[in-house]
Amino acid sequence: MSEPLGLNSVVGFGGGIENGLVVHPDGRTLIYPLGSTIVLRDKNDPRAQEFLQGHSDKVSCLALSKSGRYLASGQITYMGFTADIIIWDLETRQLMHRMALHKVKIQALDFSCDERYLASLGGQDDNALVLWDVETGRAICGSPAHTNFSLTVKFFNNANDRLVTGGNYNLRVWEYDLSNNKLRPTEAQLGQMQRIIKTITVDHRDDFMYCGTSTGDVLQIALDRVMLRNLGPGKEPIKLHATASCEVPTGDVMIGGGDGSLCIMRTAAEGLPGNPKQLKKMAKMAEVKLEGGVTSISLNEVAGRTCSFFVGTAACNIYEVTFELSSGKLTSELVQTAHDSPINDLCFPTEYSDVFATCGVGHIRVWHLGSCRELLRISVPNLEARCVIFSTDGKSIISGWSDGKIRAFGPQSGKLLYTINDAHLKSVTALACTSDSRRIVSGGEEGQVRVWRIGPQSQTLEASMKDHRGTVNSIRIKSNNEEFVSASSDGSCIIWDMRTFKRRVNLFANTFFKAVVYHPDESQLVTTGTDRKITYWDAYDGQAIRIIDGAESAPGSDDINTLAVDCEGEAIVSGGGDKLVRLWGYDEGHCYFVGVAHSGAVNRVAVTPDKSKIVSVGAEGGIFIWDFAQPKTLADL
């Protein structure tokens, strides 16, 4: 049986999840989702992390109880299936209850003020409001939220039997009737106004609630009569929807917009000079601009005349925003950043384990492994980096892009060193560098393999091989620079002579080859692909030596996308569409360890050159760092 692979740390943040970033009342811990994992991170030390793992798919919402003892999380699942809600005990970090009632998706969650009840809202396919008993994990009662779908739910701050839901042209205050065990709704009276409610904040006295809308205005609703009292901000609405909100200790409200704007709106009632009975619209007091649409705002701490908030954005950035009450100024500081789209490739420099590079849409990023911090970001807007490598001498980061160009950058400055225009007709999908850094081999989406000589001032094409008919997914060069191997989606893997640029050996299999690696002694090759098999080949005559099942052969299980071998050739690491990272003994072909954390396909894995860690990147944009586990040999068994 396989053992679990130990997750050491994570670089990433599920920024697209509304209200997904929460500050724990202990003042030290940040809680946020990444894929199917929930991360508990020390706000001052990005390496001090703990993980809550229990969901089978992407986490869709979080809620923290008032005291910070309980955390509730909901997930997305497949159409027609029920989605789980999990209540965690944060004191013991244990799963307390797993509840399943809603179909497909959990849209929103919230705890009552006394932590007795949990309210859950199903997604568009379910659209039911359910009240749960936190102590027993049982459903108390439920009701359809509305004829149109609802997006958010919030409990009152001082009454455990009253809550509010809002969504597409609906806003309701609900009262739980304990004697009859029913939820009774009251429609909010907005007059002729029609709004899609995106976010709701109830003030600390339960007098008013503030509803951010897709129109960009904020409604102030009096809760005693459930009636519209005021709105704002007047002539300059919040752009791209009012997406997140939070009450400021002064009683004002902080609103985040889809364009990255963050503003504080004055909520105190002020009459117009000519007509005191008619209220002035709620005006913006202070504003700051962040990168990415604001999705979460959570109060961090109040110290004297300043209060700070943690803000999460759709660009997967976490900011600490400080509001000075005396001057009315908002200032922001970037705390953490991550990829907001799938990561395509990952690489380490030759024999150096402290840094690694990742690439995706629009960016190449260099990370420090020890501190999980971003050291360098190279931006090329509107293009996708498909592959990235460090040159063997470490003097450049070489990348292949969706426009068919190869671009090389300085590893410390990020400055563009050279560009090879029209390197391939379509995307550049694979790269490798010789041990003397004088030549690089590139593979393209159209199937061509090309060898480039890199001089001090020029980059020249030495050879172009056109034997492949499908995308070249992986290229590896032998350490003596005499031959290299390319794996393609056309079902062939070719070993090429580096001097004559003719093929030496053809490896054929009934699969789209996705990855190929040399064993460190270079006597064997290991390939994998869409048939979910890991195949060992003799590097001299191209004969298949061994074939092992690399994934569960159940119908619908996905390809294996990537392989890595450690520097001593004792272990193979694989990852693919089944979202698992597997560690195999090279000699036995047995899977000893399985890592569960990704919520999308694993696109790349790498073993650090010092064999201490395994790094995997995936379609959810997360970077997962695992502790390398030594596979047991036959002598140990």
N, C-alpha and C positions, 0 to 999 in steps of 0.2 A: 504493500500500500504506500502511496505517496504521502509525504509529510508536507505541512504548510511551509512555504518559503517566507522568511521573516521580512516584513516591510520596515525599512529603516526610516525613510523620510519621503516626503512628497513635495514637488514643486508644481503648484497649480491651484486654481480656484474656479469653482463653477459660477462664473459671474453672470451667466444668463438666467439664473434662478432668482426670482423675485423674493426679497427678504431672506436671502440665503446666508447673509453674513450677520452673525449675532455675537454680541459681547456678553460674556458671562458676568453675573453680578460680583464674582470674586475679584474683578478688576484686572485679572492677569490673562484670561483665556479668551481666544478668538475661536469661534466655531463656524465652520463653513463646509459645504459639500464639494466633492470632486468626483464626478462619475458616480459610482455606487458606494463610495467610501465617504465617511464623515470625518473631517480632520479637526482635532482639538489642538490648537497651537498657542504657545506662549507668545503674547503680543510683542515682547521684547527680544525673543530668541527664536528665529525661524526654524532652528533645528530641534527645539524641544516640542515634539509632536506626539500625539497619541491618535489612534484610529479606532473608529467604531465601524465594524464590518458586519452586515447582516442582510443588506438589500441585494436582490438578484439583478437589479437594473438601475438605471440612472435615478438619483434622488431628485425629486421635483419640488420639495418644500421642507422647511424646518420651522419649529416653534420651540421656544424656551420658556419654562414656567417662571413665575415672578421671583421665586427664591433661588432659581438656578439648579434645583435638585433634579428636575425632569427635563428631558429633551425628547420631542416627538419629531419623527421624520417620515415623509411619504415618498412614494416612488411612482415611476411610470412602468407599465408592463405592456404586453401585447394585446391587440384588439380582442375583446371577448373574455379576457381573463380578469380576475380581481387583483387589484393593486394593494400591496401591504402598507400598513402604518405600523411603525415600531415606536414604542415608548422605551427610552433608555433611562436608567438610573445613573446620573453622572457622578454620584459619590462613589459608587463601586465600578462604574464604567461597564455595567452589565445590561443585557437586554432584559427588560421587564415583561413586556407584552408585545405580541405580534398580532395585529388585528387586520382582518380582510373582509371588506364589505363593498367598497366602491369598485366600479369597473374602470379599467384602463389607466386612470391617472388620479393622483391626489392633487387637487389644485391648491388648497391652502389649509393650514392648521392653526389653532390658537388654544391656549390654556385659559381657564377661568382664573380670577384673581386669587381664589383660595386653593388652587391646584386640584380641585375635586373633579372638574370636568375637562374634557378635551373636545373641541368642536372640529369637525373635518368637513371639507367641501370637495365633492368629486369633480372631475374634469367635465369637458363638454359632453362626453358620451354617457356620463352618469348624472351629474348636476343635482346630487342629493346632499342635504345638510344632515349630518349625523352627530349626535351627542354621545360621548363615551364616558364611562366611569374609569378614572385614572387608576384607582386602587385595584380594581378587578380586571380591567381590560375588556369589559363587556359593553356592547352598545345599549344605551338607555332608550333612546327614541330617535326618530328621524323624520324628514319631510323633504319633498322636492323643493329645491331652493327658489325656483321661479320657472315660469314657462320659457324664458330666455335664460342663457347660461350665466352663472355667477363666477366671479374671479377672485374675490377676497372675503375673508371672515375675520371679525374682531370681537372679543369679549369686552364688556364694560370693565372699568378699572376698580369699581367698588361694589358691584353686584354680580354674584356668580350665576344668576338666572337670566341675564339679559345679554344679548349679543346682536351684532349687525352684519349683514352681508350686502355686497354690492357687485354689480357686473354690467352686462349689456342691457342698458335702459332699465335697470332695476336697482332699488336701494330699499332694504327692509330692516326694521328693528324687530328682533324676535324675543319672545318671553317664554321661558320654560315653566310650564304649569306642572308642578310636582305632583299634585293630588290626582290629576288626570293623565299624567305622563305624556304631555303633548307640547309641541313647539307651536306657539301662536304668533303669526307675523303681523306687523303694522307697516303699511306702505309709507315711505317718506313722501311728503307733499312738496313737489318741486314746481307746481303750477304747470305752465306750458313747456318747461325746460326738459329736453331729452339729453341724457348724458350716458356715456360708458364709464363706469367707475373702475379705476385701475388700482387705487390704494386708499386705505382708510386709516386715520389716526383718531382715537378717542382721547379727549383731554383728561387730566388726572382727577378732575372733580366730576366727571361724567355729565357736564353741562352741554358740551358741544362735541360734534365730530367733524373732522375735516376730510373731505373726499377729493382726491386728485382724479382728474378725468382725462380722457383721450383728446378732448378739445383743447386742453392746456390751461383750463381754469380750475380753481379750488373752491369747493362749496363748503360753507359753514352751515351745519344743520343743528338746530336746537333740539336736544334729545328729549326734553319734557313733552313737547308737542309733535316731535318728529317732523319739523317744518324747516324749509330753507330760510335762513336768516340773513346771510350775506354771501358774497363771493369775491374773488380777486383773481389775478392781480390787475384787472382792468385792460388797458390798451395793449399791453405787451404780455400776451399769454405765454405759458411755459411751452417751449418748442418740443415737438415730437412726443407729446403726451406727458402728463405728470405721472411719473412711474413709481416713486417711492416717497414716503413721508415719515416724519418723526416729530414728537413734541419737544420743544426746547424748554429748559427749566423756567424760563421767564413766562411761559404760557403761550409764546408764539409758536409757529410751526415751521419746520424745515421741509422743503419740497425739492425733490430731484426730478430732472427732466430727461427725456430720451436723447437730447442733444449733448448731455454731459453737464448741463447747468445745475447749480445747487444754490438755492436761495432761501432766505428767512423771510417769512411773511408775518406782518403785524396783524394780530387777531383782535386786539382791543377795539371795542365799539366806539367809533367817532362819528358824530353827526355832521351833516353838511352845513356850512355857515348859514345859508339861506333857509334851510329846512332841517332842523335838528332831529326830526323823527326819521328822516331818511339817512341811512348809514353810508359813510364813505366806503368804497371798495377796499378790501384788504390789500395793502401795498407791500412791495418788496422792500426790505430794509437793507439787506446785504446780499451779494451774489459772488460766486466763484465758478470757474469753468474747469471741468475735469475731462480726462480722455475716456470716451465711451459713455453710453447712456447709463444713468444712475439706476441701479436695481435694488440696492439695500442701504438703509441708514440705521445705525445703531448707536445709542448714547454710550459713550465710554466713561467719562468722569467729569465731575464738576469740581473745580478748584478755585475758590475765591471768585474773582470776577471773570473767569474764563470757563468754558465748557468745551469738551472735545467729543468728536463723533468718529466712528469708523464707517467709511462709505465704500461700498462695492460697486463696480461698474461692469457693463456688458463686455468691455475690452479686457476683462479678467484682471483688473488692477484693484488694489485695496489702498485707500487713502486715509490718512488721519486728518480730519478737518477741525480746526480750532476756531471757536467763535468768542471774540472778546466783547463782553457785555458793555463795557464802558465806551469803547470806540465804535462798536457795531461792525467790526471787521471780520471777514471770513478768510482764513488762510489754509492752504492744503499742503500736505507732504505725502509723497508716494511711499508706501510701506512695503508693498509686495507687488510683483508683476508676474504675468504668466502668458502662455499662448492662449489665444481665444478661438483657435481653429485647429483642425487636425495637424499633428506634427508628422512630417514625412520622413525625416531622417535624423540620425544621431551619430556622432563620431567622437572618438578620443584622439588626442595627439599621440604620436608614436612614443611608447614607453613613458607616458606621463599621465598620471591618474587624477590630478587635482582639478582639471577643467575639462569641459566637454562642450560641444556645439550641437544645437538643434536647428531645424529649419522648417518653415511652413509658409503659409500665404503671407507674402509681403515682408517677411523678416528672416534673418539669421540671428540667433542669440547664442552668446557664449556664457556659460554658467560655471560657478565655482562649486565643486562637489561637496566640500566640507561645510560651507555656510549656506548652501542652497540659494545663493544670491546671483542676480544677473550682473555680469561684468561688462558686457558689450552687447549693443543691439545694432544690427546693420539693416537698414530699411530700403527696400526697393518697391515702391508703391505699385499696386495693381498687377503684380506678377506673383507667381508661386515658385518658391524654391523647392525643387523635387529631390535634390540630393546634395550632400555636403561632405567634404573631407578636409582634414588638415594635410598640408604637404608634409612629406617625411621629415624634412629639416625644420618644420614648425614655423617657417617664415611666412606662410600664407594660408588663408582659408579659401578653398576652391569649391565653387558651388555651381550646380546646373539648374537652369531656370526654364519656365514654361514657354518663354519666347525663343527657345533654341540657342541661347547664349550661355557661355561659361564665363563666370565672373570670379575674380580672385581679389580678396581683401586682406589688409594687414590684420593680424590677430589681436593686436593691442589697440591700434588706432581705429580700425574699421574702415580705413581709407581704401578706395578702389585702386588696386595695383594694375590690373589689366582686364580687358574683356576680349573674349574670342567671339566675334560676331558670326552668326549663322553656323555655329558648330554642328547643329543638326537641323533637319527640316522641321521637326516638331520639337517637343520638350526634350531636354537632356535628363535622362532618367537614372543613369549610373555613372560613377566616377571612380577611378583608382589612380594612385600615384606610385611611380617607381621608387626604389630605395634611395636613389641618388637625387631625387626630386627634379630630374631633367626632362622627364616625359610624364604625361598623363594620358590615360586611356578613358574614353568616354563612350557611353552607349545612349542611343536615342529611342524615342517612342516609335519611330518608323522602322527600327530594327538594325540600323547601321552601327558599327563599332569603329571608332576612329582613334588614332594615336597622334598625339600632339607633342612636338618638341618645344620646351619652354626655355627660351634664352633670356639673357638679361634685358634685352630691349624688344624681343619679338617672340611670337608664338606661331609656329608653322605646322602645317598638316604633314605628317609623315606617311600615313597609310589610312585607307578607308576600306573596311571589310563589309560586304553586303550579303553575307550568307544567311543571316537571321531574317525571318519574315514577320516577327512580332516584336513587341516592346522588349528591350534589353533591361532586365530588372536588377542585375547584380554583376559586378566585375571584380575579380581578385587577381593580383599579380604575384608571381613567385618571388621569393626574397632575392634570388640571383638575377632577376630581371630578364630571364631567358624565355619565359612563357607566361601567359595569363589565360584566365578562363572567363567566359561570359555565359550567363544564364538568361534565357529568353522565354517569353510567353508563347512562342511557337512550338514548344515541346522539345527544344534541343538545347544542349549545353556544349559549348565548343571550347576546346583547349587550343590556343593559338601559339605559334612560334613568334617570338618577339623580334627575331632578326629577319626572317623572310616574310612575316605577316601572312603566312599560310596556315591553314588549320592542321593540327597534328592528330587530334582525336575528336570524334563526335560522340557525345553521350545522348542517347534518345530514351525518352520515357513517355508514357501516356499521361502527361500532365503539363500544365503551364508552370515552368520553373519560376519560382519567386525569389530564391536565395541560393547562393553557393558560398562555401568557405573551404579553405585549405586546412587540413590538420597541421599543427605546428611543424612536424617533420616533413611535410609536403609530399608524403607518399600516397596520401588519400585525399579525396574530395568528399564533401558532404553536401547534398542538395535537398531541397524541399519545394513543395508547390501545392497546387490545387487538389492533388490526390490525397493530401494529408499524410503522406509517407515521408519519412526521413531516410534517404538512401546514401549509403557509403559506396564510393567508386574508387577503383584503382587509378591513380593519376597517370600511370604509364600506358596501360592498354585500354582504359575506359570500360572495364568490366564492372558490373554491379557486384559488390562484395556482400552487402547486407541491406535488407529493407526492414524498417521498423515502423509500426503505426504511430504517427506523431500526434494524433488527436483521436477523440472518440469517433468511431465510425458510424455514429448514429445519423439517420437521414437529416439533412439540413445543417449538419455541423460544417464549419467553414474552413477555408484554406489556412495553411501555415504561411505566414508572410515573411518571416525573418529567422535567421540562425546566427548564433555566435559561438565560438569555441574559445575556451580560456587558453592562456599563454603556454600551459604545460600539456594541453590536450587531454585533460582528464574529464572534462565536462562539456556537454553541448547545452546551450540555452535556446529555446524556441518560443515563438509567440505568433498568434494569428487571430483569426476571426472569432474563435471561441472565447476571447478576452482573458485567456490564461497565459501566464509565463511558466514554462516547464523547464526543469533542470534535469538532464539525463546524464547517466554515467556513459562516457564515450565507449569504453570497452564492452560493458555489459548490455548497452542499449536499453537500460531500464530507467523509467522516470522515477526519480527519488523525491523531488520536491515540486510543488505546484504553488504559484503565487496568484492569489485572487485579489484584485483591486480595480482593474480596468473596467470601464463600462462601455467601451467601444473596442474595435479591433486593435490588436497590438501591431503597430507598424514597424517598429525596430527594437531590437535588444542589443546590448553591448555589455561585455565583461570588462571591468577596469583592467588596465595593463598589470596592476599589482595584485589582481585576483581577490580584492577585498569586497567589491560591490558588483551588483548587476544593475544596469539602468535600462528601463523600458519606457518607450513613448507610444502614444496611441491616438486614436481618432477623437477622443474627448479632449485632447490638448493637454493632458497631464503628463508630468515626468515622474516616474515612480522609481525610487532607489531602494534596492533590496540588499540584504546581507547575503554575500556569496556563501553557499553551503557546500562543503566538500562531499561529493558523492561517495557512498560506501563502495569499497572494492569487494571483490569476491572473498578476499581474506577476512574482511570485517563481518561478512554475513554468516 
